[in-house]
Amino acid sequence: MVLLSILALLGGIQGIVVLFLILFRFRHPKNTALALLILVFSIRLGTIPTWNTEILLSHRWLWPATTCLPFLFGPLLYWCVRELSRDSPARLPYWPLHLLPFAMGCLLSGGVIGGMSEETYVAFLEKVFQGSPPLGYLILNGLKVALNIVYVVLTICVAFGSRSRGLSQVHRVWLRSLAIIPAIVLVMFIFVALDPDATARLSMGNATPFALLALSMSFLVYGLSFLVLIAPEGLEQGGIPLKKPLSFSMSDEECRKLAEEVCRKLGGGAFKDPELTEAVIARGLGVHPNRVSLAVNRTYRKSFRKLLNQYRISYFTKKVSEGALNRQSILELALDAGFPSKSTFNRVFREEMGITPSEYGKHGQHKR
């Protein structure tokens, strides 16, 4: 039980850290589903150690509050992958239906558990922890498993289907990681949910099935943390442009002219808008965002995001060479150049220039 508690606690804490990172650094409507997914996983991880008769007897509300959370795993996972595969955020079609199993599970479980007398509730817990739970308990777990299998299959279809082939490499890494890792969690969950003896062994001190479940859920949280570190641009406002449009055909001359129009927009100061995206530029030019992506990629051999960041870096270095650091801080200059945050600016600047902004600032002032 000690190992189980440690695994659950570490995974839950890491999940909350990633959640705050997304909320404060990558706050964008397209990341809402990912934030909710991490929140639900973190809550479930953190409450695994409460799965014992003593705590459940003294806190009866924990039963309906925690046992129905797995109904949210599948819908949130599918919504998350669907959002990351799109150009703009959008709710799930018929979204109340996706939440209906969770709502019904909470109402039924809460009603049944809340309506039990003290003696009946004690007898119910004894049956569960002795490996002979009521039929309704097994049916509920079976529904959780079946529902999550359906959503994992839908998620895999999006992550490995035709839609994903038109996305950037970073997007594909995000999508396919979010399809594969939760599938591992689902396998561990099936062992625990459909094996009545797993809970009985837990009450006798054998926490192996639950420890494996906690480990797999922690692996999901740490996997997401690793993705945030190695591919943060997948979560940045505006996301990553399509690698190539799936349904547009443009000649090299058309691409060149459109790319020049994009550069005129950027050169006119559009890059200073921290919320600037391909979609915004495309709207101003009266074309589809995919055309902007294709034109920039084919003409300049770089993504729109990279081109935009180069305009911002150029503005920053020009201001430094003019002595702007005598009047403004590095952060103020970065925000003035259009970077949405200090962390994004530092990362992009180091990628483009090979040194930190502070080092460049000292070098620029020294040259003057």
Summary of the structure (lengths in Angstrom):
residues: 368
radius of gyration: 25.4
end to end distance: 64.3
largest distance: 83.0
contacts: 1169
relative contact order: 0.09
helix: 77%
strand: 0%
